[in-house]
Amino acid sequence: MRTKTTNIVQPENEGLSSRIGRTFATILRRTLIIVCMESVLISGILAVLYMLKENQSSVVEYTQEVDQDMQSKVSMVEAIASGISSGTIQDKEAVLAYVDAMVGMDDQISAVYSCYDENVTVMSGGWEPPADFVVTDRAWYKGAQANPDEVYISEPYVDEKTGGICITLSKATCKDGKVAGVVGMDMYMDSLVSVIEKSFKSNSYVFLTTAEGTVLVHPNSDYALTADTTPTVKEINSGRYQPMMKGDLKTKLFFDYKGGIKFGVGDTSGVTGWKVISVQPVYSLLIFLAIIIVLNGIICVVMISITQKDTRVKIGGLFKPLESISGKMTQVAQGNLSVVFDEEKNSAEIARLTDSINETIASLKFYIDRISDTVTAISDKDLTVTVDGEFKGSYVQIKEALESIVGNLNDSFHQIGEETKSVLEFADKLAETTESVAQSATMQNEAVLHVSEDMANLTEQTRQITEHAVSVRDNAETTKEHLETGNQEMAELVTAMESIDRCYSEIAGFVGEIQSIASQTNMLSLNASIEAARAGEAGKGFAVVADEISALADSSQKASQNIHKLIQESMDAVSTGKELVTATSDTIQQGMKDSVLSKQHMDEIVDFVEKQQQAIEDVNEELKEVAKAVENNAASAQENTAISQQLNECAQSLRQMANSFTLR
């Protein structure tokens, strides 16, 4: 570093000591100024790096909280989609019960629904869509099916009823290996908004935007998302936030909406793609730099004041007192302030020099004693100390600086004490939350184990149903064979009945002939009786024969009539039997058709039950994986409990350390 040189104008009668002192003071002053400037520069660079690192750490912490909050919701949507895609929940009542149960698991969830490509929607609470509602046209439906392996997160919107910020998470569902629908979940962002709002302080804050730049949460109510407005990063604060949207953890300087220059740094959420932007004021860095400049200035002023006053005293024309003074000054430089400068005052310069050095050492000893008392009290953790004594000239700045340091330390330790209380409260809350998470994970593990046992029992019952269905299918096959045999026998019976009917017809013909013969015989008997009457006494015997023949004809006539009557009744019975046999044959044939159809249905049932059994076994395996994940979560919760305990211990130690100082 080059400095501007100046020409020193010396009086003609100026002594050597004065010239040496003047030259030495000028060189020392320039050297100290250079050292101070370099010290300020290095300290400023370190301070800037420290502030940038702190700001980056802050935005990373808030990004992790956003990821943690949203990851649980993404996992829930994936679990719901997996449950629907498994095929175990099919009818509308079961799906409705399932989505209702999912809504009850988290108070941040307002609705869960399962939708299908046939424009069917089953929503929690039993909500029925209007007739003109086309679910497949919804952006969240198309977004989920466009990338079936990922969870789609919609742009945020404001609920008109509650005024809270909401988003929709959706994921495609499958049937028989093909995308067939989408499950959706509407959730409030109250917890996430609360996390971001905790960062809102007087001069620093964190705000949240979507990947497209829509502002979700901001300390300025004019910049926040409402039911009527959707502000973006391009629109608010004259677009000065836009550089933070490009890249991660890159610090930018900008003019804040409150006025003044501030640091800004952004980070991207790995779960949602949203942007978290942290804004910190520049004045804290300027204060730190000002303190460094003041301290360096005090050192510079003290050294320049001491050396400039002493060295500008005339050294005199004799060098022996100067050598003595030089040796004693070495002791003074080594910290020995008990040295007395009593050299021979063989010149006015030496006299003034020794007197000035003695006065300077006395003054310096006084100041050092006061400073030492103050520093010793600080080292003894007594911050009630005050800087006593009268300081003059440039030393007044030292006194003011020490008093400022003690005051700042009091303020800092008071603030540390207050912040320690907050840390202890946060540690206790973290411990309680972690313990609750651990208990919930344990309960979930037990529930998953119970479900796994129930699934094992269901697998066994499904296997038994499969065996029974196979047995019923075999019985149906046997029944079909028996019905075929019965149908064949009924056909033979019909043939026999037809043969009997033909025989009765022939017998009826014979009876008719018998009746004809009986009529002719009766006629013949009548003729014989007439002829016997004509023959007189000689024909009496023939008349008796004629009477017998007539009686025989009458008996034959009556017998043929009875036979005809019996044959007619038999023919009617055979006809009725034939009709019954025909109807029975038709019934058996219909039974055969029903038996074939029943066998086809039983084949389908056996195939379905076998597939159901395989699906249940797959669900059982997935439940085992879920049980492992729950066990891992429980272990992580226990680790977090230990971490919260360590945090509590560190906070206790910090509070004890702060309490060990005696403050004003």
Buried (B, 14 or more C-beta within 10 A) or exposed (E): EEEEEEEEEEEEEEBBBBBBBBBBBBEBBBBBBEBBBEBBEEBBEEBBEEBBEEBBEBBBBBBBBBBEBBBEBBEBBBBBBBBBBBBBBEEEEEBBEBBBEBBEEBEBBBBBBBBBBEEEBBBBEEEEBEEEEEBBEBEBBEBBBEEBEEBBBBBBBBEEEEEBBBBBBBBBBBBEEEBBBBBBBBBBBBEBBEBBBEBBEEBBBBBBBBBEBBBBBBBBEEBBBEEEEBBBBEBBBEEBBBBBBEEBBBBBEBEBBBEEEBBBBBBBBEBBEBBBBBBBBBEBBEEBBEBBBBBBBBBBBBBBBBBBBBBBBBBBEBEEBBEBBEEBBEEBEEEEEEBEBEBEBEBEBBBBBBEBBBEBBEBBBBBBEBBEBBBEBBEEBBBEBBBEEEBEEBBEBBBBBBBEBBEEBBEBBBEBBEBBEEBBEBBBEBBEBBBEBBEBBBEBBEEBBEBBEEBBEBBEEBBEBBEEBBEBBEBBBEBBEEBBEBBEEBEEBBEBBEEBBEBBEEBBEEBEEBBEBBBEBBEBBBEBBEEBEEEEEEBEEBBEBBBEBBEBBBEBBEBBBEBBEEBEEBBEEBEEBBEEBBEBBEBBBEBBEBBBEBBEEBBEBBEEBBEBBEBBBEBBEBBBEBBEBBBEBBEBBBEBBEBBBEBBEBBBEBBEBBBEBBBE
